[in-house]
Amino acid sequence: MKIQLRVLFFIISIFSFLYAQEGGGISLPSQNTGNVPYVNLPPSEVLQKLKENQNILKENKTIINKEQIQNQLTGLEENQENEQFKEEVKQTETNNLAAKESSELETNINNLFKDILKNKKLEQFGYNFFKKSTKSISPVGDDYILGPGDSLKVYVWGDPVDLMAINRDFSLKVSSDGTVYVPNVGMLQVSGLTLGDFKKLITSKLSSKFKNLKVDATVEKIRKFNIYLTGFVNSPGMKTVDALDTLVDALIFAEGVSKNGSLRNIEIKRKTAFGISVIKVDLYDLFIKGYPIDIKLKDGDVIYVPPIGNVVAIAGEVKRPAIYELKNENSLDEILEFAGGINPSSSEVFVRLMRYSKDGIVIKEGALNDKTFLKTRLENGDFVLVGKNPGVLENGVDLTGEVYYPGIYSINDTPDLKTLIEKAKPLVNAKSIVITDVKKQQFYTTVEDVLYGKSNYKFSGKEKVAVLSKFLEEPVYITGEIEESKTIQYYPEITLLDVIKDIKFQDKIENLKVRIYNPNEDNNVKELSIENQSQKKEKIELKPAKIIYLYDLLIKGIGNIKLKPGTIVMIVKKDKNEKAPSVIVTGEVVNPGKYEIEPGKTTLYDVLKLAGGYRENAFPQGLIFIRESTKRLQEEKLETTLAILEEEIIKSKNRYAFSDEAESKAAMMAIQDQARQIELLKKKALLGLGRISLDIPPLLEDLKNSNQNITLEDGDTIIVPPKPNYVLVLGDVYNQISLPYIKDYRLKDYLDMVGGPTRTGNLNDLYIIKANGRIVSAQNYGGRFLLWSGIMDYKLSEGDTIVVPTELKIPIMWRPLLKDIVQIIFQSISTAVLAKRL
């Protein structure tokens, strides 16, 4: 009985801090809201009208098990090749991760010129060089310069008599003073000598003591020393290199240059007898010009990468569109060389230079054959666009359609239409001819008239000629609640608005909708007589491919589509209670409200764009997306648990009915209080349920092509909260409260601020609810073997919620149910608090 009461008290207590008083709420840090209005969470009436979800959101993510890869590596034979392979795997993973992220510079340029770039994105040139770079073992040649720390191997062979007095091979190590001790010879100064010079020296020394000897030597172990990488590199600090490593090797060890760092002004600072010498390196010499950069490193070298200099972006019809860093270059023709020159498809006369100014972006037009324009001085942030040649034939005619020999004809040999048609030989079904000149003007005639000399056309060049078949595409039909049904000739690009623009309707457009049928694609429609439409409509069950509301089409411009041959457009009356599918968008958007959608097609990005995008204070990472089917599942779990609790309360009353009077009276009062709490939970536990967790990027345009850009359904609710400035602490702690968010604070720091867990707090099962609804626990953060110790160092983000469950000894059969229901309740509270800040 005591165990059951403890379970009841635990479930009820998790709500007590939020619902202890009517209208009560969690205390949040104060913030300056300015002129932003205070809006409540949509009322329960709106949430109850959300329709049942018809689709299941599926996330398809590939997870790389790095631990498994590491275990496979550990099982390999521990030799030099294995160590190198593990280092390459680690290096490649790190570099790939760094290269995937766009820099702020790239994001700004791609967003500013997105309409010009379309689906393409510009990247900063050169930084991907380090993405998959790995260091290989280099051979040691005779030009290798010896120094302290090198180990040498000497081989001797020749006359057997002499060899008895000397080892056939022996090892030497260059000491700190640059000398080696050679048996039978003594000390030799070798530091600064090349390997080839050393071979000559030791051969000379040994040959003076022994006859008929041959000597050779190799570097057995290359000396290692420390260098320092500073500035804008991805992994700065001290690195250990060997005497064969170059500047490029060192940058690979540092995981490449940061996109905020310069590739063109890298400095190697080296101590010499005369002070500090500085060697400046421009990596564009390697990347663009192909010159080797083989500066060998020395002990104590400092490699400094300064911040990036001025940049210019170039796009369009060039061989290598990118964002380039400027050094001594200052003209347009120089940046064209960086881009590898122009493509054959480029337009000689369409070049645009776009430049920031205090009033916006200024555009300067020019041409590739204009030497003065090509010498235009470039400035930081300039954007150059080289246009595409439209492909218009200067002295040619492009012929398509119903002829034996379509293609391009020269006006020198084919000056007019009659000559063209005679050469191309029209097919039997060829009928009409459409000529489009360079000004987009069209001229119509027939094959028959041209061949019989009744019509002709003299070409000037650049015309397009189409010979059409007499078997035209099936027309478009329109019928229904209109004064007169019509048959309209189909042509490419014909739209719904084109079909209904001259139609007179029999009712107000507010009361009508359009049904679109495609009989050629629908097996349910086999015959349809337009003249007798009303009768056929009753006999054949038509299946519309699309429904569009006439008011939305004509007044709001929503729903205009391209039609196909044979399409049937039927105007019908709306049902009395029929409404257009819609969603609610509220919170930190420019234009909150209700928006009509096309279910299964309209996406989250589409409706946020319609709402004007985010306000400045918006926190899209915490976007709350509510759908009825998800809400219903969580409601069912809550109802099940609450029903169990009510049943236990009833049983408890019966058990205490025959107890001691004082004990019975106290127990009954506690049970009645629990019953009242259960009723309160039934009314208020639903707040925040129904949420689908989404990883929304901070920038709206990044959502467009994301797998989180889900399609919407009628009744969905979208809430964009303001940027939170708190971290919420719930559960079995001494003080359940919201705390101010402090950057870089860890989980244990926030627990210390609330006094830590109580005696019954279960730290092993604590977890974090992220602002987007996702769960971070000890199991999915640090692994099961670290338990809670690893997650204690987790750095929290704004809007996160820490949950410390109560450690209870309850029947095993209750544990899965209670664990699920408690998590749903805490997630509901976290969502409700985030939403209430609107």
Residue, then its C-alpha position, 0 to 999 in steps of 0.5 A: m500500500k505504501i509503495q502505491l501511495r508513493v507512486l501516486f504522490f510522485i506522478i502528482s508532484i511533477f505537476s505541482f510546481l506548474y499548477a499549484q494555483e489557478g493561472g499560476g506559471i513558472s517564473l522566468p527571467s525578465q526580458n525587454t520585450g520592446n514593442v513585441p506584443y504578448v500573445n497567449l498559446p492558441p486555446s484548447e478549442v483550436l487544438q481540438k480542431l486539429k484533424e487526424n494525421q494521415n502521414i507518418l513522418k519518417e526521418n532517414k539518417t545515416i549514423i556512422n558508428k565511430e566506436q565500431i570503426q575504432n574497434q576494428l582498427t584496434g584489432l589490426e596488427e599494431n605496426q607503422e602502417n596501422e598507426q598511419f591508417k588510424e591517423e588518416v581516418k581521424q584526419t579525414e573525419t575531422n577535415n570533412l566535418a570542418a569543410k561541410e560547414s559554410s562560413e559566414l562570408e559564404t552564407n552572406i554572399n549566397n543569400l544576397f545573390k540567391d536569385i542570380l545563383k539559383n540552386k548553385k552555391l559559391e564556396q571560398f576557393g582553396y579551403n577544400f584542399f585540406k579536406k581529404s589531404t593526408k601525409s604519406i611517407s617520403p623517401v630520404g634521398d642523398d640531398y637530405i640534410l643531417g641534424p641532431g636526432d637523426s639515426l643513421k645505418v652504415y653498411v660495409w662489405g668487401d675483402p673478408v680479411d678487412l671485414m673481420a676487423i669491422n662490423r658489417d653494419f652498425s648504427l649511428k645517432v647524431s648527437s646534440d652537438g652534431t657529431v657521430y662516433v664511428p668505430n675505428v674512426g672516431m668523432l665526425q661532425v656531420s650536422g649540416l651535411t647532406l646524406g650524400d656528403f656523409k657517405k663520401l666522408i665515411t667512405s673516405k675515413l674507413s678506406s684510409k684504414f681498411k682496403n677494398l671496402k665498399v660503404d653505404a649509408t641510409v637514414e634509419k630514423i628521421r629526427k623530430f621536433n616541435i613547431y607552433l601553428t597560430g592564427f586562423v587554423n582549425s587546430p592551432g597549437m604545438k605540433t610534432v613534425d619531422a625533418l621532411d615535413t613542409l609548410v603544407d604538411a603542417l597545415i594538414f596537421a592543423e586540419g587546414v586553414s579556417k575560412n576566416g584565415s588568409l591563404r595568401n599571406i601565411e608567415i613562417k617565423r624562424k629564429t636565426a643567428f641574426g634574429i627572427s626571419v619571416i618567410k611569406v607564402d601564398l598558397y594560390d601559387l600552389f592551388i592556381k599556378g601549380y608551383p610547389i611549396d616545399i619549404k622544409l620546417k625547422d625546430g621551433d618554427v612558428i607558422y602564423v595564418p593572419p585573417i583573410g584579406n579582401v575578397v571578390a566573388i565570381a559566378g556564371e560562365v567561368k570555369r571555376p566560380a568561387i569566392y577569391e581572396l585578393k592580394n596584389e590583384n586589383s582588376l577584373d581581368e586578373i580575377l577572371e584568370f583566377a577563375g580559369g577563364i571563361n566558358p565557350s558558352s559565355s556571353e561576350v557582352f553580358v558581364r555585370l559587376m555588383r558592388y555594395s554601397k551605402d544605399g544598396i547594391v550598385i550594378k555596373e554593366g560591361a563586356l569581355n571585349d571592353k579593355t577599359f571595363l576589364k581594368t575596373r578596380l575591384e573592391n572588397g565584397d564585389f560580385v562579378l557575373v559572367g552571363k551565358n550566351p543565349g545561343v541565337l544563331e546569327n546567320g541561321v534558322d532553327l527548324t523543328g517539327e513534322v519534317y524529315y530533316p529538322g535542324i539548323y540551316s544557313i540563310n546563305d544557302t536557304p534564304d526563304l521559307k519555301t526553300l527551307i520546306e523543300k529541303a527539309k521535306p515535310l511529313v504527310n501529317a505536316k500542316s501549319i507553320v509558325i515562325t518566331d523571329v528574334k523580337k519574339q513576333q510570330f507569323y503563321t502559314t501552312v505547308e500547302d500555301v508555301l509549297y504552292g507559292k501562295s505564301n513565303y517568308k524571307f529570313s534575316g537570321k536567328e528565326k525559329v521555324a516550327v512545322l506542326s502536325k494536323f493531329l493536334e493535342e486534345p483540347v481542354y474542356i470547361t463545364g459545370e456552373i458556368e453559362e456555357s461549356k467550352t472547348i479550348q484549344y490546348y497549347p504548351e504552357i496553358t494554365l487554369l487562369d488562361v481557360i477561365k479568364d473569359i468565363k461567366f459563372q452562375d454563382k458568386i465565386e466565393n461559393l464555387k470551386v474548381r475540380i481538375y480531371n485528367p482523363n488520360e491519366d485516370n482509369n475511373v474516367k473512360e468517356l465524358s461528353i461535354e455537351n451532356q455533362s450534367q447527365k454523365k456526371e451522375k453516371i460516372e464517378l469522376k476522380p478529381a486530380k486537384i481541387i482549387y477554390l475559385y475565390d483563392l484563384l481569382i482574388k488571392g492568386i493561389g492555385n494557378i496550374k499548368l494544364k495537360p491535353g484533355t484536361i476537364v475543368m469542372i466548376v461546382k458549388k462548395d458544400k455549405n460547411e466546406k472550408a479551404p484547408s489551412v494551418i495556424v502560424t503564430g509567434e515570432v513571424v512577421n504576419p501571424g495568422k491562418y494560412e490556406i494550404e494544399p495538403g500533401k504539397t504545401t511545406l513548412y517552409d512555404v507557409l513560413k515564407l507566406a507569413g513573412g519570415y521570422r522576426e528579429n527575436a525569433f528562435p526557430q530552433g525551438l519551433i513548436f509543430i503540433r499535429e493531432s495524431t501525435k497529440r492523440l497518442q500522448e493523450e491515450k498514454l495519459e488517460t491510461t495512467l490516470a485511469i490506473l491512478e484513479e483505480e488505485i485511489i478507489k482501492s485505497k479507500n476500501r483498504y482504509a475503511f476498517s482501519d483505526e479511526a485516526e489513521s483512517k481519517a488522515a489517509m482518507m483526507a490524503i486520498q481525497d486530495q489526490a483525487r482532486q489533483i487527478e481531476l486537475l491533471k485531466k484538465k491541464a495535462l494536455l497543454g503542449l501535447g501533440r508536438i512533432s520534434l523538428d531540427i529547424p535551422p536558424l536561417l529560413e532559406d536553409l529549411k527549404n531543402s532540408n529533410q525537416n521541411i515536412t508537408l503540412e496537413d489541414g489544422d496543423t499549428i506552428i508556433v515560432p517562440p522568441k529567443p529564450n534566455y532561461v534553462l528550466v530545472l524540473g523533477d526531484v530537486y530542491n528548487q524546481i525553477s527556471l534559471p537564467y541561461i549562462k553560456d558554457y554552463r554545464l549541467k552540473d552547474y545548473l544543478d548546483m544552482v538549485g541545490g542539487p537533487t533531493r535524497t530520492g533524486n535519480l541521477n543515473d536516469l536524468y535527461i535533458i529536453k532540448a528546445n526542439g523537443r529532442i531528448v539527451s540522456a546519459q545513454n545517448y550522450g556519453g554511453r551506458f558505461l559512463l552513466w551520469s558522469g559524462i552527461m554532467d559536463y554537457k553544455l546546455s543551450e537556451g531553452d533546454t530543460i533538465v529533468v531529474p526523475t525520482e528513484l522509486k521502488i515500484p512493481i516491475m510491471w509499472r515501470p515502462l508505463l510510468k517511465d513513458i508517461v513521466q517523459i510525456i508530461f515533462q516534455s509537455i511542460s517544457t513545450a508549454v513554458l516555451a510557448k507561454r513566453l509568446 
